[in-house]
């Protein structure tokens, strides 16, 4: 069954960091500065929506021009 747009793809901070190819500390910084939303489950467990990670990833402009 395909995931609908209303469903969140919540993963742990380390899993989100691996998905984005960055350090866990970077994901925590983005949560702190409000770039992405962290969802707390209990006193210590934090989850991040992979759709938000996808939304903040941007392609870089190239010398030949972006397509």
PyMOL commands that set and color helices and strands:
alter all, ss='L'
color gray80, all
select helices_A, chain A and resi 13-20+24-32+50-56
alter helices_A, ss='H'
color red, helices_A
select strands_A, chain A and resi 10-12+38-41+45-49
alter strands_A, ss='S'
color yellow, strands_A
deselect
rebuild
show_as cartoon
